[in-house]
Amino acid sequence: MNANNEFREKMLNHPKYWVEGINGLLYDAIVTYMQKHNMKRKDLAVHLDISPGRVSQILNDGEINFSMEKIIEIALKVDKFPSFAFEDKEVFLERERKVSDRKKIFLSHDKNEISLESDPINKRAK
């Protein structure tokens, strides 16, 4: 296993990585809901049944840090169904390795530029 894979695996084994990912998804859902419904922060606070100060913490700092029950409650209030899956680590890592192996940086001789392609072999065949 190369150093990048080892680093990635260590990162994936930290709970904070997954918590921050869920927080980011919830933050995006909240902001999108606010924009879609032309809500001000105080309107959002009432809708989510949280304090205006807590809304500011979320929107200014990205500070979510709610219980799982509250995260689900908020998700439902911003018109999202939460979806969680528990996957075997080895299956997940193997899938990541396969995707990573297909992403190659290659030199495009046609335009003398470096391009990132998810499947450079098929791209060249076109």
mmCIF file of the C-alpha atoms, coordinates in Angstrom:
data_MODEL
# 
_entry.id   MODEL 
# 
loop_
_atom_site.group_PDB 
_atom_site.id 
_atom_site.type_symbol 
_atom_site.label_atom_id 
_atom_site.label_alt_id 
_atom_site.label_comp_id 
_atom_site.label_asym_id 
_atom_site.label_entity_id 
_atom_site.label_seq_id 
_atom_site.pdbx_PDB_ins_code 
_atom_site.Cartn_x 
_atom_site.Cartn_y 
_atom_site.Cartn_z 
_atom_site.occupancy 
_atom_site.B_iso_or_equiv 
_atom_site.pdbx_formal_charge 
_atom_site.auth_seq_id 
_atom_site.auth_comp_id 
_atom_site.auth_asym_id 
_atom_site.auth_atom_id 
_atom_site.pdbx_PDB_model_num 
ATOM 1   C CA . MET A 1 1   ? 0.000   0.000  0.000   1.00 0.00 ? 1   MET A CA 1 
ATOM 2   C CA . ASN A 1 2   ? 1.462   3.363  -0.961  1.00 0.00 ? 2   ASN A CA 1 
ATOM 3   C CA . ALA A 1 3   ? 1.700   6.366  1.360   1.00 0.00 ? 3   ALA A CA 1 
ATOM 4   C CA . ASN A 1 4   ? -1.402  8.055  -0.112  1.00 0.00 ? 4   ASN A CA 1 
ATOM 5   C CA . ASN A 1 5   ? -3.525  4.956  0.442   1.00 0.00 ? 5   ASN A CA 1 
ATOM 6   C CA . GLU A 1 6   ? -2.195  4.562  3.975   1.00 0.00 ? 6   GLU A CA 1 
ATOM 7   C CA . PHE A 1 7   ? -2.973  8.195  4.775   1.00 0.00 ? 7   PHE A CA 1 
ATOM 8   C CA . ARG A 1 8   ? -6.453  7.870  3.259   1.00 0.00 ? 8   ARG A CA 1 
ATOM 9   C CA . GLU A 1 9   ? -7.164  4.723  5.262   1.00 0.00 ? 9   GLU A CA 1 
ATOM 10  C CA . LYS A 1 10  ? -6.025  6.380  8.508   1.00 0.00 ? 10  LYS A CA 1 
ATOM 11  C CA . MET A 1 11  ? -8.228  9.366  7.756   1.00 0.00 ? 11  MET A CA 1 
ATOM 12  C CA . LEU A 1 12  ? -11.222 7.120  7.045   1.00 0.00 ? 12  LEU A CA 1 
ATOM 13  C CA . ASN A 1 13  ? -10.729 5.403  10.407  1.00 0.00 ? 13  ASN A CA 1 
ATOM 14  C CA . HIS A 1 14  ? -11.233 8.654  12.345  1.00 0.00 ? 14  HIS A CA 1 
ATOM 15  C CA . PRO A 1 15  ? -14.822 9.283  13.492  1.00 0.00 ? 15  PRO A CA 1 
ATOM 16  C CA . LYS A 1 16  ? -14.313 13.016 12.993  1.00 0.00 ? 16  LYS A CA 1 
ATOM 17  C CA . TYR A 1 17  ? -13.966 12.469 9.214   1.00 0.00 ? 17  TYR A CA 1 
ATOM 18  C CA . TRP A 1 18  ? -17.445 10.937 9.027   1.00 0.00 ? 18  TRP A CA 1 
ATOM 19  C CA . VAL A 1 19  ? -19.000 13.433 11.446  1.00 0.00 ? 19  VAL A CA 1 
ATOM 20  C CA . GLU A 1 20  ? -17.667 16.356 9.415   1.00 0.00 ? 20  GLU A CA 1 
ATOM 21  C CA . GLY A 1 21  ? -18.985 14.780 6.232   1.00 0.00 ? 21  GLY A CA 1 
ATOM 22  C CA . ILE A 1 22  ? -22.480 14.471 7.703   1.00 0.00 ? 22  ILE A CA 1 
ATOM 23  C CA . ASN A 1 23  ? -22.249 18.005 9.113   1.00 0.00 ? 23  ASN A CA 1 
ATOM 24  C CA . GLY A 1 24  ? -21.306 19.314 5.676   1.00 0.00 ? 24  GLY A CA 1 
ATOM 25  C CA . LEU A 1 25  ? -24.260 17.570 4.051   1.00 0.00 ? 25  LEU A CA 1 
ATOM 26  C CA . LEU A 1 26  ? -26.639 18.975 6.654   1.00 0.00 ? 26  LEU A CA 1 
ATOM 27  C CA . TYR A 1 27  ? -25.151 22.466 6.332   1.00 0.00 ? 27  TYR A CA 1 
ATOM 28  C CA . ASP A 1 28  ? -25.638 22.375 2.551   1.00 0.00 ? 28  ASP A CA 1 
ATOM 29  C CA . ALA A 1 29  ? -29.220 21.132 2.955   1.00 0.00 ? 29  ALA A CA 1 
ATOM 30  C CA . ILE A 1 30  ? -30.013 23.935 5.428   1.00 0.00 ? 30  ILE A CA 1 
ATOM 31  C CA . VAL A 1 31  ? -28.531 26.671 3.232   1.00 0.00 ? 31  VAL A CA 1 
ATOM 32  C CA . THR A 1 32  ? -30.279 25.323 0.135   1.00 0.00 ? 32  THR A CA 1 
ATOM 33  C CA . TYR A 1 33  ? -33.597 25.192 1.991   1.00 0.00 ? 33  TYR A CA 1 
ATOM 34  C CA . MET A 1 34  ? -33.152 28.749 3.254   1.00 0.00 ? 34  MET A CA 1 
ATOM 35  C CA . GLN A 1 35  ? -32.427 30.021 -0.247  1.00 0.00 ? 35  GLN A CA 1 
ATOM 36  C CA . LYS A 1 36  ? -35.260 28.072 -1.851  1.00 0.00 ? 36  LYS A CA 1 
ATOM 37  C CA . HIS A 1 37  ? -37.767 29.488 0.650   1.00 0.00 ? 37  HIS A CA 1 
ATOM 38  C CA . ASN A 1 38  ? -36.249 32.990 0.872   1.00 0.00 ? 38  ASN A CA 1 
ATOM 39  C CA . MET A 1 39  ? -35.811 32.603 4.619   1.00 0.00 ? 39  MET A CA 1 
ATOM 40  C CA . LYS A 1 40  ? -33.979 34.879 6.968   1.00 0.00 ? 40  LYS A CA 1 
ATOM 41  C CA . ARG A 1 41  ? -32.014 33.420 9.858   1.00 0.00 ? 41  ARG A CA 1 
ATOM 42  C CA . LYS A 1 42  ? -34.761 34.184 12.357  1.00 0.00 ? 42  LYS A CA 1 
ATOM 43  C CA . ASP A 1 43  ? -37.304 32.411 10.107  1.00 0.00 ? 43  ASP A CA 1 
ATOM 44  C CA . LEU A 1 44  ? -35.008 29.411 9.901   1.00 0.00 ? 44  LEU A CA 1 
ATOM 45  C CA . ALA A 1 45  ? -34.605 29.337 13.685  1.00 0.00 ? 45  ALA A CA 1 
ATOM 46  C CA . VAL A 1 46  ? -38.380 29.208 14.129  1.00 0.00 ? 46  VAL A CA 1 
ATOM 47  C CA . HIS A 1 47  ? -38.756 26.567 11.414  1.00 0.00 ? 47  HIS A CA 1 
ATOM 48  C CA . LEU A 1 48  ? -36.026 24.348 12.874  1.00 0.00 ? 48  LEU A CA 1 
ATOM 49  C CA . ASP A 1 49  ? -37.075 25.030 16.467  1.00 0.00 ? 49  ASP A CA 1 
ATOM 50  C CA . ILE A 1 50  ? -33.608 26.170 17.494  1.00 0.00 ? 50  ILE A CA 1 
ATOM 51  C CA . SER A 1 51  ? -32.371 29.486 18.826  1.00 0.00 ? 51  SER A CA 1 
ATOM 52  C CA . PRO A 1 52  ? -31.280 32.303 16.504  1.00 0.00 ? 52  PRO A CA 1 
ATOM 53  C CA . GLY A 1 53  ? -27.847 32.105 18.155  1.00 0.00 ? 53  GLY A CA 1 
ATOM 54  C CA . ARG A 1 54  ? -27.583 28.436 17.260  1.00 0.00 ? 54  ARG A CA 1 
ATOM 55  C CA . VAL A 1 55  ? -28.533 29.242 13.654  1.00 0.00 ? 55  VAL A CA 1 
ATOM 56  C CA . SER A 1 56  ? -25.699 31.792 13.591  1.00 0.00 ? 56  SER A CA 1 
ATOM 57  C CA . GLN A 1 57  ? -23.268 29.176 14.908  1.00 0.00 ? 57  GLN A CA 1 
ATOM 58  C CA . ILE A 1 58  ? -24.317 26.806 12.141  1.00 0.00 ? 58  ILE A CA 1 
ATOM 59  C CA . LEU A 1 59  ? -24.215 29.339 9.321   1.00 0.00 ? 59  LEU A CA 1 
ATOM 60  C CA . ASN A 1 60  ? -21.151 31.328 10.425  1.00 0.00 ? 60  ASN A CA 1 
ATOM 61  C CA . ASP A 1 61  ? -18.941 28.566 11.762  1.00 0.00 ? 61  ASP A CA 1 
ATOM 62  C CA . GLY A 1 62  ? -20.410 25.401 10.269  1.00 0.00 ? 62  GLY A CA 1 
ATOM 63  C CA . GLU A 1 63  ? -20.784 24.260 13.877  1.00 0.00 ? 63  GLU A CA 1 
ATOM 64  C CA . ILE A 1 64  ? -23.463 21.559 13.732  1.00 0.00 ? 64  ILE A CA 1 
ATOM 65  C CA . ASN A 1 65  ? -22.655 19.179 16.605  1.00 0.00 ? 65  ASN A CA 1 
ATOM 66  C CA . PHE A 1 66  ? -26.194 17.921 17.203  1.00 0.00 ? 66  PHE A CA 1 
ATOM 67  C CA . SER A 1 67  ? -27.331 14.537 18.439  1.00 0.00 ? 67  SER A CA 1 
ATOM 68  C CA . MET A 1 68  ? -28.234 12.053 15.735  1.00 0.00 ? 68  MET A CA 1 
ATOM 69  C CA . GLU A 1 69  ? -31.911 12.525 16.599  1.00 0.00 ? 69  GLU A CA 1 
ATOM 70  C CA . LYS A 1 70  ? -31.669 16.300 16.118  1.00 0.00 ? 70  LYS A CA 1 
ATOM 71  C CA . ILE A 1 71  ? -29.725 15.890 12.847  1.00 0.00 ? 71  ILE A CA 1 
ATOM 72  C CA . ILE A 1 72  ? -32.504 13.661 11.527  1.00 0.00 ? 72  ILE A CA 1 
ATOM 73  C CA . GLU A 1 73  ? -35.178 16.056 12.780  1.00 0.00 ? 73  GLU A CA 1 
ATOM 74  C CA . ILE A 1 74  ? -33.495 18.998 11.031  1.00 0.00 ? 74  ILE A CA 1 
ATOM 75  C CA . ALA A 1 75  ? -32.965 16.980 7.845   1.00 0.00 ? 75  ALA A CA 1 
ATOM 76  C CA . LEU A 1 76  ? -36.671 16.186 7.713   1.00 0.00 ? 76  LEU A CA 1 
ATOM 77  C CA . LYS A 1 77  ? -37.565 19.855 8.315   1.00 0.00 ? 77  LYS A CA 1 
ATOM 78  C CA . VAL A 1 78  ? -35.427 20.901 5.334   1.00 0.00 ? 78  VAL A CA 1 
ATOM 79  C CA . ASP A 1 79  ? -37.160 18.325 3.123   1.00 0.00 ? 79  ASP A CA 1 
ATOM 80  C CA . LYS A 1 80  ? -34.418 15.693 3.200   1.00 0.00 ? 80  LYS A CA 1 
ATOM 81  C CA . PHE A 1 81  ? -34.575 12.027 4.156   1.00 0.00 ? 81  PHE A CA 1 
ATOM 82  C CA . PRO A 1 82  ? -31.390 10.943 5.905   1.00 0.00 ? 82  PRO A CA 1 
ATOM 83  C CA . SER A 1 83  ? -29.820 7.845  4.440   1.00 0.00 ? 83  SER A CA 1 
ATOM 84  C CA . PHE A 1 84  ? -27.131 5.963  6.314   1.00 0.00 ? 84  PHE A CA 1 
ATOM 85  C CA . ALA A 1 85  ? -25.323 2.806  5.294   1.00 0.00 ? 85  ALA A CA 1 
ATOM 86  C CA . PHE A 1 86  ? -22.815 0.679  7.124   1.00 0.00 ? 86  PHE A CA 1 
ATOM 87  C CA . GLU A 1 87  ? -20.337 -0.878 4.766   1.00 0.00 ? 87  GLU A CA 1 
ATOM 88  C CA . ASP A 1 88  ? -17.540 -3.351 5.343   1.00 0.00 ? 88  ASP A CA 1 
ATOM 89  C CA . LYS A 1 89  ? -14.259 -1.408 5.524   1.00 0.00 ? 89  LYS A CA 1 
ATOM 90  C CA . GLU A 1 90  ? -12.420 -3.710 3.129   1.00 0.00 ? 90  GLU A CA 1 
ATOM 91  C CA . VAL A 1 91  ? -15.176 -3.508 0.515   1.00 0.00 ? 91  VAL A CA 1 
ATOM 92  C CA . PHE A 1 92  ? -15.210 0.297  0.784   1.00 0.00 ? 92  PHE A CA 1 
ATOM 93  C CA . LEU A 1 93  ? -11.412 0.593  0.584   1.00 0.00 ? 93  LEU A CA 1 
ATOM 94  C CA . GLU A 1 94  ? -11.179 -1.797 -2.362  1.00 0.00 ? 94  GLU A CA 1 
ATOM 95  C CA . ARG A 1 95  ? -13.766 0.246  -4.278  1.00 0.00 ? 95  ARG A CA 1 
ATOM 96  C CA . GLU A 1 96  ? -11.825 3.434  -3.489  1.00 0.00 ? 96  GLU A CA 1 
ATOM 97  C CA . ARG A 1 97  ? -8.590  1.851  -4.689  1.00 0.00 ? 97  ARG A CA 1 
ATOM 98  C CA . LYS A 1 98  ? -10.189 0.830  -7.980  1.00 0.00 ? 98  LYS A CA 1 
ATOM 99  C CA . VAL A 1 99  ? -11.552 4.333  -8.568  1.00 0.00 ? 99  VAL A CA 1 
ATOM 100 C CA . SER A 1 100 ? -8.198  5.837  -7.613  1.00 0.00 ? 100 SER A CA 1 
ATOM 101 C CA . ASP A 1 101 ? -6.369  3.556  -10.032 1.00 0.00 ? 101 ASP A CA 1 
ATOM 102 C CA . ARG A 1 102 ? -8.572  4.750  -12.902 1.00 0.00 ? 102 ARG A CA 1 
ATOM 103 C CA . LYS A 1 103 ? -7.886  8.413  -12.196 1.00 0.00 ? 103 LYS A CA 1 
ATOM 104 C CA . LYS A 1 104 ? -4.618  9.217  -13.861 1.00 0.00 ? 104 LYS A CA 1 
ATOM 105 C CA . ILE A 1 105 ? -2.877  12.419 -14.666 1.00 0.00 ? 105 ILE A CA 1 
ATOM 106 C CA . PHE A 1 106 ? -1.580  12.200 -18.176 1.00 0.00 ? 106 PHE A CA 1 
ATOM 107 C CA . LEU A 1 107 ? 0.034   14.455 -20.675 1.00 0.00 ? 107 LEU A CA 1 
ATOM 108 C CA . SER A 1 108 ? -2.191  15.215 -23.600 1.00 0.00 ? 108 SER A CA 1 
ATOM 109 C CA . HIS A 1 109 ? 0.175   15.304 -26.547 1.00 0.00 ? 109 HIS A CA 1 
ATOM 110 C CA . ASP A 1 110 ? -2.470  17.011 -28.695 1.00 0.00 ? 110 ASP A CA 1 
ATOM 111 C CA . LYS A 1 111 ? -2.585  20.225 -26.685 1.00 0.00 ? 111 LYS A CA 1 
ATOM 112 C CA . ASN A 1 112 ? 0.579   19.983 -24.573 1.00 0.00 ? 112 ASN A CA 1 
ATOM 113 C CA . GLU A 1 113 ? -1.383  20.256 -21.363 1.00 0.00 ? 113 GLU A CA 1 
ATOM 114 C CA . ILE A 1 114 ? -1.835  18.116 -18.309 1.00 0.00 ? 114 ILE A CA 1 
ATOM 115 C CA . SER A 1 115 ? -5.380  16.839 -17.880 1.00 0.00 ? 115 SER A CA 1 
ATOM 116 C CA . LEU A 1 116 ? -7.105  14.867 -15.171 1.00 0.00 ? 116 LEU A CA 1 
ATOM 117 C CA . GLU A 1 117 ? -9.395  12.257 -16.646 1.00 0.00 ? 117 GLU A CA 1 
ATOM 118 C CA . SER A 1 118 ? -11.368 9.606  -14.837 1.00 0.00 ? 118 SER A CA 1 
ATOM 119 C CA . ASP A 1 119 ? -10.768 7.163  -17.696 1.00 0.00 ? 119 ASP A CA 1 
ATOM 120 C CA . PRO A 1 120 ? -7.949  8.418  -19.937 1.00 0.00 ? 120 PRO A CA 1 
ATOM 121 C CA . ILE A 1 121 ? -7.792  5.261  -22.058 1.00 0.00 ? 121 ILE A CA 1 
ATOM 122 C CA . ASN A 1 122 ? -11.412 5.481  -23.191 1.00 0.00 ? 122 ASN A CA 1 
ATOM 123 C CA . LYS A 1 123 ? -11.102 9.238  -23.605 1.00 0.00 ? 123 LYS A CA 1 
ATOM 124 C CA . ARG A 1 124 ? -8.209  8.797  -26.057 1.00 0.00 ? 124 ARG A CA 1 
ATOM 125 C CA . ALA A 1 125 ? -10.094 6.149  -28.022 1.00 0.00 ? 125 ALA A CA 1 
ATOM 126 C CA . LYS A 1 126 ? -12.891 8.578  -28.924 1.00 0.00 ? 126 LYS A CA 1 
# 
